[in-house]
Amino acid sequence: MRSHLLNDTNAERYRRTVTEGVERVAAKLAATDRPFTGITADALAPRIESIDLDRPLGDTTAVLDELEEVYLRDAVYFHHPRYLAHLNCPVVIPAVLGEAVLSAVNSSLDTWDQSAGGTLIERKLVDWTAARIGLGPAADGVFTSGGSQSNLQALLLAREEAKTDSLEKLRVFASEVSHFSVKKSAQLLGLGQDAVVCVPVDHDKRMQTVALARELERCAQDGLVPMAVVATAGTTDFGSIDPLSEIAALCERFGAWMHVDAAYGCGLLASVKYRDRIDGIEHADSVTVDYHKSFFQPVSSSAVLVKDAATLRHATYHAEYLNPRRMVQERIPNQVDKSLQTTRRFDALKLWMTLRTMGADGIGRLFDEVCDLAVEGWKLLAADPRFDVVVEPSLSTLVFRYIPRAVTDPAEIDRANLYARKALFASGDAVVAGTKVSGRHYLKFTLLNPETTVDDMAAVLDLIAGHAEQYLGESLDRAS
Ligand SMILES: *Cc1c(COP(=O)(O)O)cnc(C)c1O
């Protein structure tokens, strides 16, 4: 059994085993003609259930053969140009190389004595990101497991910085299309979900600052405390970017912490063409960035950045077995002092490998390409009478719905769109997302693959229309 340990004596086995796995995946990638096979959970479950975990196969070649059946064959492949659903990106090869290195060395980034250079690399990337944002000389931050955790940590810091004697008085302001992790965080932080004041958006799905000002005013009048305003730089559905500078001015006036959720829009930090769309982000007290969304990094790779490093002390706890207080005086760089996690992956290495290989411009150009593609998609949809498209994209999503010529019942149109999405998924020809706008069902393209073409989008729209028409045809038959 020791032959399975990754160590000096087994270096050759490690090389062979991992190479075999890489070869399988490479062959798979080269052969995927659809993003998904369309298998259902019911059809797949028995294959996994029938496996007896107490009877190991003994060697990894056999396990890889089995994995083909239970996972690889039917996985959802984000690198396929017709995967257009969620905020998942195809990943860049230098980052995957980083992933292989970081798992094998297995550094843990909580303390210096478990990571050494890893800590310094992470710190340099935090500084790099903070500088791109423009947070100033006192900025700091830490890598996290994802945007949800970054938002939670940012709001924790905001809560601790808020001047109040009771949690009940705290209010958080976020737009009606902000990410659900804002409410979840409020709940986890003991404020309750109702502490989140939902600010309406304008026609372009950007927070209405007049409404925000009114809500902040009311908060003050009611003797409540505006703990934080969460501005979203790239909403999950529409990619809309809240007016950051105006929100910053209101935060300043009302003494609220400004958090910018740039989980999606952070790609613009590297953009060659569109960086100005997130101007004003530099005013933030804290920023969420998800490199695993718009920097083409494998899950997970994320960070929370703060303007004032001292605020991270609210995440600092000391333990004799890990990071005793004296280490602070000794200036030993323990990242756990800034993090909600303890044992923590060296995810930063993936971004490091990426920047050292391609440079920021290389990443930024890929993101610019998908933003341009979204504009082409918008033109396509706007010119197509079969579809209604919601907003002109500021990043790379398109929210739209099929509108049949002959049907006016809104519930029937909803059902046709829901059916089309499901039927498309079941066919595996393409994967698209769905959401609701003003209570009605819509479909969504999230474009994060520069390999997707206008022709791909046109073909998927035809497929959607075909499925929706089929549904409506059958629906007519059922009625008659
Ligand atoms: C995806 C997303 C999040 C959550 O990020 P995870 O990495 O999925 O936890 C938060 N905010 C916005 C705007 C997002 O799009």
The ligand as an SDF file (V2000), in Angstrom:
LIG
                    3D

 15 15  0  0  0  0  0  0  0  0999 V2000
  -20.6440   33.8500   -8.7500 C   0  0  0  0  0  0  0  0  0  0  0  0
  -20.9160   35.0420   -7.9540 C   0  0  0  0  0  0  0  0  0  0  0  0
  -20.7170   35.0520   -6.5650 C   0  0  0  0  0  0  0  0  0  0  0  0
  -20.3700   33.7870   -5.8090 C   0  0  0  0  0  0  0  0  0  0  0  0
  -19.1440   33.2910   -6.1330 O   0  0  0  0  0  0  0  0  0  0  0  0
  -18.7750   31.7430   -5.8790 P   0  0  0  0  0  0  0  0  0  0  0  0
  -17.3690   31.6810   -6.3300 O   0  0  0  0  0  0  0  0  0  0  0  0
  -19.7310   30.9540   -6.7230 O   0  0  0  0  0  0  0  0  0  0  0  0
  -18.9670   31.4850   -4.4280 O   0  0  0  0  0  0  0  0  0  0  0  0
  -20.8850   36.2310   -5.8850 C   0  0  0  0  0  0  0  0  0  0  0  0
  -21.2570   37.3430   -6.5320 N   0  0  0  0  0  0  0  0  0  0  0  0
  -21.4850   37.3790   -7.8560 C   0  0  0  0  0  0  0  0  0  0  0  0
  -21.8900   38.6590   -8.4930 C   0  0  0  0  0  0  0  0  0  0  0  0
  -21.3250   36.2220   -8.6120 C   0  0  0  0  0  0  0  0  0  0  0  0
  -21.5840   36.2380   -9.9140 O   0  0  0  0  0  0  0  0  0  0  0  0
  1  2  1  0
  2  3  1  0
  2 14  2  0
  3  4  1  0
  3 10  2  0
  4  5  1  0
  5  6  1  0
  6  7  2  0
  6  8  1  0
  6  9  1  0
 10 11  1  0
 11 12  2  0
 12 13  1  0
 12 14  1  0
 14 15  1  0
M  END
$$$$
